[in-house]
């Protein structure tokens, strides 16, 4: 059984309804305040003071319009719509916290590496090195339509393009400015030494970036790199580029298989497999006792919207499930959306063939992730067991209701996790996020972007 501290992240999205379909209607849910800055700064302070390592914010760039081929259900039922930009939240949250990191989802398909590199460098400066990038390629056809493409780029090609994107940002962050390029010499009127700032001269299939990075090096240079993807191409991309890999999956066994597969791929990429860290999302419903926690679950279940859940499931899988009977058994299909979303449910239980109705009820609280219910000791035991059986290094804690799910976990479970050594002690002085997670401020020497360094 693992004894070292876990990685512990809060998992949110800049929306009124994230993963728990319909629960925005619960009387205690405050996610409708997502447009208020105070909502986010209060949340960040709560997680920071409790000892969480980071706040992980998901994102999507298009309407959820696969269900019935229109966005009506997602709009009416707040199924990840409306959605605001997560990057713009970071500076305010960083200003009111000391230790909490911020993992922000940004798509390589609809950004440009030259511009995105500057955004993350700026945030790394302003957070004093507490920023991470969750690298995604985007799966929604609605995003493609509204962002200049006639149709969505095929699944594997998106990852090929993402790899070149990461090569460009790696050159900009790691190789453009030498360590001593910034002199800040007022006496001799030299802020930065031009001979130590280098054009990257990148000429590739998708990007031409000839010049130097616009920004001077930040504390981490490269933000901590998160990635989520377990399709064959996504796993290969993660094994090559990611430091922290966010795995979906509803069983510990399925997650363990993905971890084993990605570590093996990392070795073929010339990386040290043991340096990769893995987290999975998990929803916890807890209270002062097992009985109170299960009563709380029953209360929450009254607010589940199956239609909202299926609108989410349709968007994630790229399949309009409104055309299927609710008792249709689920079977894996190749799509250009999130292949792991459907795969995770089709292999959830060897003894049961899941139907669409089963999926809707399961997704209702916490999406496609495990749901743990119980009192403080029970939850701590369940987390220990799940970590031991799956091999994950930590958890992305999702919300059933906001902020109540975080508050309950902090009040009831965190004290036990501290006693068991599962939560990192807060240092007197702040560290960068990479130092907090890996004990070093810079990308490891086995990471492919390290080859761009000078000297």
Secondary structure, DSSP 8 states (H G I E B T S, - for coil): ---S--EEEEEEESBS-SSSTTGGGSTT--GGGGG-HHHHHHHHHHHHHHT-SEEEEE--SS----GGGSSHHHHHTTSS-SB--SGGGHHHHHHT-SS-EEEEEEESSSS-HHHHHHHHHHHHHHTTS-EEEEEE----HHHHHHTT-SS---HHHHHHHHHHHHHHHHIIIIISB-TT-EEEETTTTEEE-GGGB----EE-SS-EE-S--SS---SSSS-EEEE---SHHHHHHHHHH-SEEEE-BSSHHHHHHHHHHHHHHHHHTT--GGG-EEEEEEEEEEESSHHHHHHHHHHHHTT--HHHHHHHHHHHHT--GGGS-TT-B------SS-HHHHHHHHTS-TT---BHHHHHHHHTTTTTBEEEEEEHHHHHHHHHHHHHHH--SEEEEE-SSTTHHHHHIIIIIHHHHHHTT-S----SS---HHHHHHS-SS--TTSGGGGG---
